[in-house]
Each structure stands twice: as structure tokens, then as C-alpha cells.
Amino acid sequence: MTTTNTAPAEPALPTSLTPARLAHLATLVAAGARARRVATTSPFTGAPLADLPVSTPEDVEESFARARAAQAGWAATPVADRKRIMLRFHDLVLQRQEEALDLMQAESGKTRRDAFLEVSDIAITARYYARSARRLLAPKRRRGAIPVLTHTTELHHPKGVVTVISPWNYPLSMAAGDALPALMAGNAVVQKPDTQTALTALWALALMREAGLPTDVWQMVVGRGSSIGDALMEGGDYMMFTGSTASGRQIARNAGERLIGASLELGGKNAMIVLADADIEKAAAGAVAACFPSAGQLCVSIERLYIADEIHGAFVAAFVQRVRAMRLGAAFDFSVDMGSLTTPSQLETVSSHVDDAVSKGATVLAGGKPRPDLGPLFYEPTILADVTPEMTLFDHETFGPVVSIYRYRSADEAVTMANATPYGLNASVWGRNGTEARKVAGRLHAGTVNVNEAFAAAWGSVDAPMGGMGDSGLGRRHGADGLLKYTEAQTVAHQRLQGFTPPRGVQHEQWARILTQAFKTLRALGIR
């Protein structure tokens, strides 16, 4: 059934990833000198990769203490100075990108194309917040209770120390991308990257310190959530988490108990709708880009395709042809279309979801099996038809290179089907009539919707908020929300001359009549 092209695995690591370089990055983990060690392996080959110290709860507590001591001085640093550091970091990321690309591929198994998107993302994010923070954090005049007499100002103060827990699938975007606005807002950060991809996060930390960030302002710990999770929750003044919905619910409960804020990007079962007037070839190419980046291990990638009856056959033929032509392999260059899954557990999930669907009647149009000939964690890009509700992947997130394809008769039916999920992270709509496509997009229950694009248009629009609805989380990254969520808003209201209490010699009843008439006058004049 499949004719997916393949490329031979490349077992050797790039020359930039010398044992000395990897060992140096490991020294940036906040852990004691006699810390227990944990080893990671390369998804491409299963060969040993990193040897990392494991932080204890006491190490985490010490990191928070150092971060809290450093945060006061960092918050007092003028925003202009923070901006200069952030822009230097931006430049270093672009200058040193080859090492970052090598690290991301070695740790996650993704293609160089997908790794470069992370470099681009962090450059855009760093530049945006460097140049927007002063405006976003500046004191803002607000309308006072009494025009002219009430001088009201909105201020924003940093939360203090922010806890960031970042995942393995996008180790640069998620690690640095969530820390940068927290730092620009004047906070310190204590972060736990996923152990499998900790080297990439540590690389970003090293560059930020080289750019001028004081050492203790951003720290990283490594360890299992079951061991250091409580210390991470108890030490921070705000929680930024990207991961599963189940873990997000527990973090939300814990944050609620502590009365601290939390921003949570969680799971998704994202849908793409192809309208009847869509350009079939462009939509088929867009579906490939939507479904298989980082082997489908992307929170905003597409797992459900809804195709209009009128073009269903032609679209499926074009899409299947493109997927079967995809080139799989482990290459530290831009020559392959899809790489490896990252962990054995992801391979197990993908295999079990596909096997379950096939055993219950699903039809494999492309892919459908692992590829151990390429490496231990490779799985073919897979298209399934005839998927029904009793199959696990019908409504459960697979988080792998698998997409189910359905047909619909009307746009209303497509919207209903796409919205039939508790998740609401990302969606995609394709059609030649942009006005109609945007109307459909506005009806979808998703925090971001892309028209004639997969996910990059909305994600890359960093001046606009990005986040999930429903079981896909709460809070937003990017835009003003992505920075101001890391601050405490304060209102300072200075009342001058006359307030709400009666002036001397005026009775309360008479004063109430005067204020009532004043309110009516303001209403008539259109004054808010």
C-alpha cells in the first residue's frame, strides 16, 4: 500500500556535537556536585547522547532562592538594557543556528526543516518582545472615576519568579519561547525542560547568559515531575506549562490552591476543512505540511481532515500521492521530508492507535507501519479512511504522523464535525474565496485558525495571542497577553479636589441628586 521514499540513517553525530560540548551544556543544570546522572539516547539510532545530572527537590528550592535574590536587581534593570540583551540573544541564535539545528535533530529526531522553524520562531519572538516590552509595560493613563478630578494610572509589576515546564517535542520554541517574555517583563525563571531534549534548552540558556543575562535570573533543573514537580509548583509565583491535558488539570488545581496564575497549553485533536472551491493541489500540499511536521509531534498539527463531497476523490488522490512520495530518514541536512518519532512511548502510541483502527475496519490509504530499517523509532506518514467513533484515534490525540480523512456535504456539517471535540487548539480552512473561508474559520472552536495555511501563519503572528479553548488549555502566549500574563496589574488612582463624599455643608441626599444629574449629563454628552 505504501511507496514512501526512504533515506539511509546517519548514525554519526555532527562534528559540532563533540562529547566536550555536550558535557559543558550538562554543567548548566542546577544540581549538586554529586547528583545522580541520567542518560538520553538519539532517536535516530538509539545510541547514547547526553549524560545529565538530576536535580533534587533541594536543588530546585536552592534555584528558586537564588532566582528570587537575583530577580530584584533584574526587575530594576531598565527595559532598554533588557532589550539590548534580548537583541544580542536574537543575533546569537541566528549566528549559531547550525549547532542548534544539530542539537534539535539529535535529541528529537526531527528533520532539519522542522528544526529551522524553531530557530525562526525564537528569532521572531525575541525581536518582538525586545521591541514591544517598553510599550507594553509602560504606565498607562486610564479614565478616572470622575473626569478631570481622578487621575488613574495602570502599572505592571513582574510576578517575581516564574516556573516554566517545557516539553520535548519543540525543545527550542517551547523552552526559550516561554521564558523570553517572562524575562523581558522583569521576572526570574526556574525551568524544567524535558530530560530528552534538555541540551537544546541549555543551549538557549548559555546563549542568553552570553548575551548578558545575569546568571541566576534564568536557571534550569532536570528531573522527573514525580520527584521535583511539587518543588517547582511551590517555589514559583506563576506557572507556565506545556504538556498533556491530564497534567495540566493537576497543575491548574495546584495553582488554584496557591492562588497563583497559570498558563497551560495542552492537547489537541486539530481539524482541517477543505472547502469545495479550494485549489486541490495547494490544499493537498498544505495538508502534508499540516499533518507531518516533526513526525506529527506538534501540538498544532492536524489529525483530522474534512473534505467537501465535490472534491473528495480528487483531493484524496492528490494527498495520497504526495504522502507516498515523502522521503523519510535520518539526515543532518535538508534532504528529507520527515524524520523519526522521539521516544519509544510515542512509537507505541502511534502503532497502537493505527492497529486498533485497522482492526475495527479503517482503511489504510498510505503508510500504516513502523520502519525499523531506518531507525528504531521511525513510522511512516499514515492516512486512514473509514475511521469511526469506536476507534481510539477518532477522538483521542495520537501525536504522531497519522491523519484521519472524512467527507462532508455542507459547510455547516463540516463545522459541526470539526467542533465535535473537547479540544480547541488549532484549525485550518482552505478555499479560494477568502471571505467565505474566514467566515468558516470564525465558527470553529479553536484558539487559532489558519486560512490557506497549516499553522505557521497564526503561530508566526506573534503580535496576536495564541492558545487553546476547552481541554486545550487556558491562557495565551504571544502578543500583549504573552508578556502581561507574567505581570501583576496595579491601579493607582489619585483623587484631586473633590471625591465621592459630599463637600462641607452639602447633605448626603442633596449630594446624591447632584451626582445623579452629573451622570445623566455625562451620558448625554457621550462621555464614558
C-alpha positions as CSV (number, residue, x, y, z in Angstrom):
1,M,0.0,0.0,0.0
2,T,2.9,2.4,0.7
3,T,5.6,3.6,-1.6
4,T,7.1,6.2,0.8
5,N,10.7,7.0,-0.3
6,T,13.4,6.4,2.3
7,A,16.9,7.6,3.1
8,P,19.6,5.7,4.9
9,A,20.1,6.5,8.6
10,E,23.2,8.5,9.6
11,P,24.4,7.1,12.9
12,A,27.3,9.6,13.4
13,L,26.6,12.9,15.2
14,P,27.6,16.1,13.6
15,T,31.0,17.4,14.4
16,S,29.6,20.3,16.4
17,L,28.2,17.9,19.0
18,T,31.5,16.8,20.5
19,P,31.5,15.0,23.8
20,A,33.2,18.0,25.4
21,R,30.5,20.4,24.1
22,L,27.6,18.2,25.3
23,A,29.3,17.8,28.7
24,H,29.7,21.5,29.0
25,L,26.0,22.1,28.4
26,A,25.2,19.5,31.0
27,T,27.1,21.6,33.6
28,L,24.5,24.3,33.3
29,V,21.9,22.1,35.0
30,A,21.2,23.3,38.6
31,A,22.2,20.2,40.5
32,G,24.6,19.2,43.2
33,A,28.2,18.1,42.5
34,R,27.3,14.5,43.5
35,A,24.0,14.4,41.6
36,R,22.7,11.2,40.2
37,R,23.1,11.1,36.4
38,V,20.6,10.2,33.7
39,A,21.4,9.2,30.1
40,T,19.5,10.1,27.0
41,T,19.7,8.4,23.5
42,S,19.4,9.7,20.0
43,P,16.0,8.8,18.4
44,F,17.7,8.3,15.0
45,T,19.9,5.4,16.2
46,G,19.2,4.6,19.8
47,A,22.9,5.4,20.6
48,P,23.8,7.3,23.8
49,L,23.6,11.0,23.6
50,A,23.6,13.0,26.8
51,D,24.7,12.4,30.4
52,L,22.8,14.8,32.6
53,P,22.8,15.5,36.3
54,V,19.5,15.0,38.0
55,S,18.2,17.8,40.2
56,T,16.7,17.0,43.6
57,P,13.9,18.9,45.3
58,E,16.5,20.6,47.4
59,D,18.3,21.7,44.2
60,V,15.1,23.2,43.0
61,E,14.5,25.0,46.2
62,E,18.0,26.4,46.1
63,S,17.4,27.5,42.5
64,F,14.3,29.4,43.5
65,A,16.2,31.1,46.4
66,R,19.0,32.3,44.0
67,A,16.5,33.3,41.4
68,R,14.5,35.3,43.9
69,A,17.6,37.1,45.2
70,A,18.6,38.0,41.6
71,Q,15.1,39.0,40.4
72,A,15.0,42.3,42.3
73,G,18.1,43.6,40.6
74,W,16.8,42.3,37.2
75,A,13.5,44.0,37.7
76,A,15.3,47.2,38.5
77,T,17.3,46.9,35.2
78,P,15.9,49.5,32.7
79,V,13.8,47.9,30.0
80,A,16.2,49.4,27.4
81,D,19.0,47.4,28.9
82,R,16.9,44.2,28.9
83,K,16.1,45.0,25.3
84,R,19.8,45.1,24.3
85,I,20.4,41.7,25.9
86,M,17.4,40.2,24.1
87,L,18.5,41.5,20.8
88,R,22.0,40.2,21.3
89,F,20.4,36.8,22.1
90,H,18.4,37.2,18.8
91,D,21.7,37.7,16.9
92,L,23.5,34.8,18.6
93,V,20.7,32.4,17.8
94,L,20.9,33.2,14.1
95,Q,24.7,33.2,14.1
96,R,25.0,29.8,16.0
97,Q,22.0,28.2,14.4
98,E,23.9,25.2,13.0
99,E,24.7,23.9,16.4
100,A,21.1,24.4,17.5
101,L,19.8,22.5,14.4
102,D,22.2,19.7,15.2
103,L,21.1,19.5,18.8
104,M,17.4,19.6,18.0
105,Q,17.8,16.8,15.4
106,A,20.0,14.7,17.6
107,E,17.6,15.0,20.6
108,S,14.2,14.9,18.9
109,G,14.7,13.0,15.6
110,K,13.0,15.8,13.6
111,T,14.1,17.0,10.2
112,R,16.4,20.0,9.7
113,R,13.5,21.8,8.1
114,D,11.4,21.5,11.2
115,A,14.3,22.4,13.4
116,F,14.9,25.5,11.4
117,L,11.3,26.6,12.0
118,E,12.2,26.7,15.7
119,V,15.2,28.9,15.1
120,S,13.0,31.2,13.1
121,D,10.3,31.2,15.8
122,I,12.8,32.2,18.6
123,A,14.3,34.9,16.5
124,I,10.9,36.4,15.8
125,T,9.8,36.0,19.4
126,A,13.0,37.6,20.8
127,R,12.8,40.5,18.4
128,Y,9.1,41.1,19.0
129,Y,9.4,41.2,22.8
130,A,12.6,43.2,22.8
131,R,10.9,45.9,20.8
132,S,7.5,45.7,22.3
133,A,8.2,45.3,26.0
134,R,8.7,49.0,26.7
135,R,5.3,50.0,25.2
136,L,3.5,47.1,26.8
137,L,5.0,47.7,30.3
138,A,4.8,51.5,30.3
139,P,2.4,53.2,32.7
140,K,-0.9,53.8,31.0
141,R,-3.4,56.5,31.8
142,R,-6.9,55.2,32.3
143,R,-10.2,57.0,32.6
144,G,-10.8,58.1,36.1
145,A,-13.9,57.8,38.2
146,I,-14.6,61.5,37.9
147,P,-13.4,63.2,34.7
148,V,-10.6,65.6,35.3
149,L,-10.7,65.1,39.0
150,T,-9.5,61.4,39.1
151,H,-6.0,60.8,37.7
152,T,-5.8,57.0,37.2
153,T,-2.7,55.1,36.1
154,E,-2.3,51.4,35.3
155,L,1.1,49.9,36.2
156,H,2.6,46.4,35.6
157,H,5.0,44.8,38.0
158,P,6.8,41.5,37.4
159,K,5.3,38.4,39.2
160,G,8.6,37.5,40.7
161,V,9.9,34.0,39.8
162,V,8.1,32.2,37.0
163,T,8.2,28.4,36.8
164,V,8.3,27.1,33.2
165,I,7.8,23.4,32.4
166,S,8.5,22.8,28.7
167,P,8.1,19.7,26.6
168,W,10.3,17.6,24.4
169,N,8.7,18.0,21.0
170,Y,9.7,21.6,20.3
171,P,12.7,22.0,22.6
172,L,13.8,25.4,21.5
173,S,10.5,27.1,20.7
174,M,8.8,25.9,23.9
175,A,11.8,26.3,26.2
176,A,13.1,29.7,25.1
177,G,9.8,31.0,23.7
178,D,8.0,30.9,27.0
179,A,11.0,32.2,29.1
180,L,11.8,35.2,26.9
181,P,8.7,37.3,27.6
182,A,8.8,36.4,31.3
183,L,12.4,37.7,31.4
184,M,11.5,40.9,29.5
185,A,8.8,41.6,32.0
186,G,11.4,41.6,34.8
187,N,10.9,38.1,36.2
188,A,13.4,35.5,37.0
189,V,12.7,32.0,35.6
190,V,13.3,28.5,37.0
191,Q,12.6,26.0,34.2
192,K,12.4,22.3,33.9
193,P,12.8,21.2,30.2
194,D,12.0,17.6,29.3
195,T,15.1,15.5,30.0
196,Q,15.1,14.0,26.5
197,T,15.7,17.4,24.9
198,A,17.3,19.3,27.8
199,L,20.5,20.0,25.8
200,T,18.7,22.3,23.4
201,A,17.1,24.2,26.2
202,L,20.5,24.5,27.9
203,W,22.0,25.8,24.7
204,A,19.5,28.6,24.7
205,L,20.3,29.4,28.4
206,A,24.0,29.5,27.5
207,L,23.4,32.0,24.7
208,M,21.2,34.2,26.9
209,R,24.0,34.4,29.5
210,E,26.5,35.1,26.8
211,A,24.2,37.9,25.7
212,G,24.4,39.5,29.1
213,L,21.7,37.9,31.3
214,P,22.8,37.7,34.9
215,T,23.5,34.0,35.8
216,D,20.9,33.4,38.4
217,V,18.0,35.1,36.6
218,W,17.3,32.1,34.4
219,Q,18.1,28.6,35.8
220,M,17.3,25.1,34.6
221,V,16.7,21.9,36.6
222,V,16.4,18.4,35.2
223,G,14.3,15.6,36.7
224,R,11.0,13.7,36.7
225,G,7.9,15.5,37.6
226,S,7.1,12.9,40.2
227,S,10.3,13.9,42.0
228,I,10.7,17.7,41.6
229,G,7.2,18.7,40.5
230,D,6.0,19.7,43.9
231,A,9.1,21.9,44.5
232,L,8.6,23.6,41.1
233,M,4.9,24.4,41.9
234,E,5.7,25.6,45.4
235,G,8.6,27.8,44.5
236,G,7.1,29.9,41.7
237,D,4.8,32.9,41.6
238,Y,3.4,31.9,38.2
239,M,3.3,28.6,36.3
240,M,3.8,28.2,32.5
241,F,3.2,24.6,31.4
242,T,3.0,22.9,28.0
243,G,2.0,19.2,28.0
244,S,-0.9,16.8,28.4
245,T,-4.4,17.8,29.4
246,A,-4.3,15.4,32.4
247,S,-1.1,17.0,33.8
248,G,-2.5,20.5,33.0
249,R,-5.6,19.8,35.1
250,Q,-3.5,18.8,38.1
251,I,-1.3,21.9,37.7
252,A,-4.4,24.1,37.5
253,R,-5.7,22.6,40.7
254,N,-2.4,23.1,42.5
255,A,-2.1,26.7,41.2
256,G,-5.6,27.4,42.4
257,E,-4.7,26.2,45.9
258,R,-1.8,28.5,45.9
259,L,-3.7,31.4,44.4
260,I,-1.2,31.9,41.6
261,G,-1.8,32.2,37.9
262,A,-1.1,29.6,35.3
263,S,-0.9,29.4,31.6
264,L,-1.4,26.0,30.1
265,E,-1.1,24.8,26.5
266,L,-2.4,21.3,26.5
267,G,-3.6,18.6,24.0
268,G,-5.4,18.9,20.7
269,K,-7.2,17.0,18.0
270,N,-6.9,19.6,15.3
271,A,-9.1,19.7,12.2
272,M,-8.6,21.0,8.7
273,I,-11.5,21.8,6.4
274,V,-11.1,21.8,2.7
275,L,-13.9,23.7,1.1
276,A,-15.5,22.8,-2.2
277,D,-13.8,25.7,-4.0
278,A,-10.3,25.0,-2.7
279,D,-7.3,24.7,-5.0
280,I,-6.9,20.9,-4.7
281,E,-3.1,20.8,-5.3
282,K,-2.4,23.6,-2.9
283,A,-4.7,22.1,-0.3
284,A,-3.0,18.7,-0.7
285,A,0.4,20.2,-0.3
286,G,-0.9,22.2,2.7
287,A,-2.3,19.1,4.3
288,V,1.2,17.4,4.1
289,A,2.7,20.5,5.8
290,A,-0.2,20.5,8.4
291,C,-0.1,16.8,9.3
292,F,3.5,15.6,9.3
293,P,5.9,18.3,10.8
294,S,8.1,16.8,13.4
295,A,6.5,13.4,12.5
296,G,3.2,14.8,13.7
297,Q,4.6,15.5,17.2
298,L,3.3,19.1,17.2
299,C,0.5,20.4,19.4
300,V,-1.0,22.4,16.5
301,S,-0.6,19.8,13.7
302,I,-3.6,18.4,12.0
303,E,-5.0,15.0,12.8
304,R,-8.5,15.3,11.2
305,L,-9.2,16.2,7.5
306,Y,-12.7,17.1,6.4
307,I,-13.1,17.3,2.6
308,A,-16.1,18.6,0.6
309,D,-18.0,15.9,-1.3
310,E,-17.5,17.7,-4.6
311,I,-13.7,17.4,-4.5
312,H,-13.2,14.4,-2.1
313,G,-11.9,11.9,-4.7
314,A,-9.6,14.4,-6.4
315,F,-8.2,15.7,-3.1
316,V,-7.6,12.2,-1.6
317,A,-5.8,11.1,-4.8
318,A,-3.5,14.2,-4.7
319,F,-2.9,13.9,-1.0
320,V,-2.1,10.2,-1.0
321,Q,0.3,10.7,-3.9
322,R,2.2,13.4,-2.1
323,V,2.4,11.4,1.2
324,R,3.6,8.3,-0.6
325,A,6.3,10.4,-2.2
326,M,7.6,11.7,1.1
327,R,11.2,11.0,1.8
328,L,11.9,9.5,5.3
329,G,15.2,9.3,7.0
330,A,17.8,10.5,9.5
331,A,19.9,13.2,7.8
332,F,21.5,16.2,9.4
333,D,20.7,18.3,6.4
334,F,17.6,19.5,4.5
335,S,17.3,16.4,2.3
336,V,14.4,14.5,4.0
337,D,10.7,15.3,4.5
338,M,10.0,13.5,7.7
339,G,12.2,12.2,10.5
340,S,11.7,9.9,13.5
341,L,9.4,9.8,16.4
342,T,11.2,10.9,19.6
343,T,10.5,8.3,22.2
344,P,9.6,4.6,22.4
345,S,6.3,5.6,24.1
346,Q,5.3,7.7,21.1
347,L,6.0,4.9,18.7
348,E,3.9,2.6,20.9
349,T,1.0,5.1,20.9
350,V,1.1,5.6,17.2
351,S,1.3,1.9,16.5
352,S,-1.5,1.0,18.9
353,H,-3.8,3.7,17.5
354,V,-3.3,2.6,13.9
355,D,-3.5,-1.1,14.7
356,D,-6.7,-0.5,16.7
357,A,-8.3,1.4,13.9
358,V,-7.4,-1.1,11.2
359,S,-8.6,-4.0,13.3
360,K,-12.0,-2.2,13.5
361,G,-12.4,-1.5,9.8
362,A,-10.3,1.6,9.0
363,T,-8.7,1.7,5.5
364,V,-5.0,2.5,5.2
365,L,-4.5,4.8,2.2
366,A,-0.8,5.4,2.9
367,G,1.7,4.4,5.5
368,G,0.5,2.4,8.4
369,K,3.6,0.7,9.7
370,P,6.9,1.3,11.6
371,R,10.1,1.4,9.7
372,P,12.8,-0.2,11.8
373,D,15.0,-0.4,8.7
374,L,15.5,3.3,9.0
375,G,15.9,3.5,12.8
376,P,14.3,2.4,16.0
377,L,11.6,5.0,16.1
378,F,10.6,5.6,12.5
379,Y,6.9,5.3,11.5
380,E,5.5,6.0,8.0
381,P,3.3,9.0,7.4
382,T,-0.2,7.5,7.5
383,I,-3.6,8.3,6.1
384,L,-6.6,6.5,7.3
385,A,-10.2,6.4,5.9
386,D,-13.4,4.9,7.2
387,V,-12.5,5.9,10.8
388,T,-15.5,5.5,13.2
389,P,-16.2,6.6,16.8
390,E,-15.3,3.2,18.4
391,M,-11.7,3.6,17.2
392,T,-9.3,5.1,19.7
393,L,-7.8,7.7,17.3
394,F,-11.3,9.0,16.3
395,D,-11.3,11.5,19.2
396,H,-8.0,10.8,21.1
397,E,-4.9,12.7,20.3
398,T,-2.3,10.5,18.6
399,F,0.5,13.0,18.5
400,G,2.2,11.2,15.6
401,P,2.2,11.1,11.8
402,V,-1.4,9.8,11.4
403,V,-4.4,11.7,10.0
404,S,-8.0,10.5,9.5
405,I,-9.9,11.7,6.4
406,Y,-13.6,12.3,6.3
407,R,-16.1,13.8,3.8
408,Y,-18.9,16.3,4.3
409,R,-21.9,17.6,2.4
410,S,-22.1,21.2,3.6
411,A,-20.0,23.8,5.4
412,D,-22.4,23.6,8.3
413,E,-21.8,19.9,8.6
414,A,-18.0,20.4,8.3
415,V,-18.1,22.9,11.2
416,T,-20.2,20.7,13.3
417,M,-17.8,17.7,12.8
418,A,-14.7,19.8,13.4
419,N,-16.1,21.2,16.6
420,A,-17.2,17.7,17.9
421,T,-14.3,17.5,20.3
422,P,-13.5,18.8,23.8
423,Y,-10.2,20.2,22.4
424,G,-9.8,23.6,20.8
425,L,-6.2,24.4,20.0
426,N,-5.7,25.0,16.2
427,A,-7.6,24.5,12.9
428,S,-7.1,25.1,9.2
429,V,-9.5,26.1,6.5
430,W,-8.8,26.0,2.7
431,G,-10.7,27.8,0.0
432,R,-10.3,30.2,-2.9
433,N,-12.9,32.6,-1.6
434,G,-11.0,34.1,1.3
435,T,-14.1,35.9,2.7
436,E,-16.1,32.7,2.9
437,A,-13.1,30.7,4.3
438,R,-12.7,33.3,7.1
439,K,-16.4,33.0,7.9
440,V,-16.0,29.3,8.4
441,A,-12.8,29.9,10.4
442,G,-14.6,32.2,12.8
443,R,-17.1,29.4,13.6
444,L,-14.5,26.9,14.7
445,H,-13.9,26.3,18.3
446,A,-10.1,26.8,18.3
447,G,-7.8,29.4,19.7
448,T,-6.0,29.8,16.4
449,V,-7.4,29.2,12.9
450,N,-5.3,29.4,9.7
451,V,-6.8,30.1,6.3
452,N,-4.9,28.6,3.4
453,E,-2.1,27.7,5.7
454,A,-1.5,24.9,8.2
455,F,-0.4,26.5,11.5
456,A,2.6,28.8,10.8
457,A,0.5,31.9,9.8
458,A,-1.2,32.1,13.2
459,W,1.8,30.9,15.2
460,G,4.1,33.3,13.5
461,S,1.8,36.2,14.0
462,V,3.5,36.9,17.4
463,D,1.6,40.2,17.8
464,A,-1.6,38.2,18.2
465,P,-2.4,35.8,21.1
466,M,-2.0,32.0,20.7
467,G,-3.6,29.4,23.0
468,G,-6.3,26.9,23.4
469,M,-10.0,26.6,24.2
470,G,-11.7,23.9,26.2
471,D,-9.4,20.9,27.0
472,S,-6.6,22.5,25.1
473,G,-5.8,24.8,28.0
474,L,-6.0,28.3,29.3
475,G,-4.0,31.5,29.0
476,R,-2.2,32.8,25.9
477,R,1.3,33.1,24.6
478,H,2.4,35.7,22.1
479,G,1.1,39.3,21.8
480,A,0.5,41.5,24.7
481,D,-1.1,38.6,26.7
482,G,2.1,36.6,26.3
483,L,4.1,39.2,28.3
484,L,1.5,40.8,30.6
485,K,0.4,37.5,32.0
486,Y,3.8,37.5,33.7
487,T,2.9,40.8,35.5
488,E,0.7,42.0,38.3
489,A,-1.5,44.8,37.2
490,Q,-1.8,47.7,39.6
491,T,-4.2,50.7,39.6
492,V,-3.0,53.9,41.1
493,A,-5.9,56.4,41.4
494,H,-5.2,60.0,42.6
495,Q,-8.3,61.9,43.6
496,R,-8.0,65.7,43.4
497,L,-10.2,68.5,44.7
498,Q,-13.4,66.6,45.2
499,G,-14.3,62.9,45.6
500,F,-17.5,61.0,46.1
501,T,-18.2,62.3,49.6
502,P,-20.2,65.5,49.9
503,P,-18.3,68.7,50.3
504,R,-18.7,70.6,53.5
505,G,-22.1,72.0,54.0
506,V,-23.8,69.7,51.5
507,Q,-26.2,67.0,52.8
508,H,-25.9,63.4,51.5
509,E,-29.3,63.5,49.9
510,Q,-28.6,66.7,48.1
511,W,-25.2,65.3,47.0
512,A,-26.8,62.2,45.6
513,R,-29.1,64.4,43.5
514,I,-26.1,66.4,42.2
515,L,-24.2,63.3,41.3
516,T,-27.2,61.8,39.6
517,Q,-27.6,64.8,37.4
518,A,-23.9,64.8,36.7
519,F,-24.1,61.1,35.5
520,K,-27.0,62.0,33.2
521,T,-25.1,64.9,31.7
522,L,-22.1,62.7,31.1
523,R,-24.4,60.1,29.4
524,A,-26.0,62.8,27.2
525,L,-22.5,64.1,26.2
526,G,-21.4,60.6,25.3
527,I,-18.6,60.6,27.9
528,R,-17.7,57.2,29.3
